[in-house]
Amino acid sequence: MNQNVFKFHMDQETVIKQLKWSIQVLALEANEQVSCFPEFVVVTDELLLDFDNWYEVALCNFQEFFNQDQQTALKELYLHLDSYTVQEQFTSNIEELKQSNFWIILRARSKSVLSIMGWEEAKPGNGRTQ
């Protein structure tokens, strides 16, 4: 990965808040995850893309913010997300979020990351600025 690709002018606090928001949403139960996004989006895609974006930005620009255990936990979560494949057997996003082993494991790993980061396991606000 070219480290310079993700460098831009956004302050550390904003980036960390966005990363936190994305992980808090990943840790939610399926119905709550869906409620965090507009009806017109594919929620499974948004969950993955949102974390991927803020993980890359945070680690490329503010790696020193995270201790080694936190970096390892974030990377493990990232690698799990990277293993995602579309599951054709589900008829809806909500069904997939509730029943797929991928999403069940992802929720558990996200909760673990929140704990390692010292962040609250709670539904974040809609403003994405906690």
N, C-alpha and C positions, 0 to 999 in steps of 0.2 A: 504494500500500500504506500502511495506517495503521501507522506505526512503533510506536505504543504497544501494538498488539495483541500483539506478541511479547515485551514486557518482563515479566520475572518474576524471582523471586529464585533464581537459580542462579549459582554463581560462574563466573568467566571460565575458569578451568582446566578445570572439568568440561565446559563447553560446547565448548571447543576440542578436548578429548580426544574428545568424541562426534563432532564434525565430522571429525576426523582418522580415527577408526574408520570412518565412513561412506565416506570417500574411499578408504581403504585397501581396503575390501571392493569398491568399484566397480572398482578397478584389478586385482583378482584374475581369474584364469582362471575360466571358468564352473563347473567342478566345485568349486573352492574357494569360490566365491561361495555356492553352494547349501549347502555344509557350515557356513556361518556362521549359518544360520537354522534354526528348528525345522521339522520335516517338514510341519506343518499349514499353513504360510503360503505365499502366492504370492510366490516369491522376487523376481520382476521388480518387483512392486508394492512390496515391502519395501525393495529397493535404492533405488528412486526416492523413496519417501516418507521414508526415513531421511535421505538427503542433503538433500532439500528442507527438512525440519524443522530440521536443525542448521545449514544454510546461513542460513536466515531468522533463527534465534535468534542466531547468532554475528554476523551483519552488522548486525542491528538493535540489539544490546546491546553489542557489543565491536568495532565497526568500527575503532577506533584500534589494535587489535592487529595488523591487517593493513596492509602497505605497499600502494602503488598497484598494483604488478605482481601481488601476491597477490590483491587485490580483483578485478582484471581477469580473472585466471585462474579464480577461483572463479565469477565472473559468467558467463564463457564456458561453464564446465561446467554451471552452472545453466540457461543458455539451451539447451544441447544436451538436457538432461534434459526441458526444457519442450517439446521438439519430438517427444517420444515418442508414438507411436500404437500401439495393439494390432495385432499382426500375426497374422492368422487362419491363415496357412499353416503355422504351427508346431504340432506336436502336444503339446509339453511346454515347460515353462520352460527346462529344460536345453538343449533343441534351439534354442530362441530365443536364449538367452544365447550359445551357441556359434556360431550361423550368421547372426544378424541384423547387418547393417551398423551399425545404431544402437548395439548393444552392443559391437561391435568398436571403433568410434570412441570410445565412452564410456570403454572401458578405457584406450585410448591417451591420451585427454585427462585422465583421472584420474591416470595415471602422471606426466603433465606437471605437474599441480597439486601432486602430492606432491613432485616435484623443486623446484618454485618455492617451496614452503612449507618445504623443508629437512627433510621428513618421510621416514621410511624406507618403501620399497616392500616391504611384507611382509604376510603374513597376520596380522591382529590377533588378539588373544586373545578368547576367548568372553565374558570379563567386561566388555568394552567400556570398560575403564578404563586403557588404556596412556597 
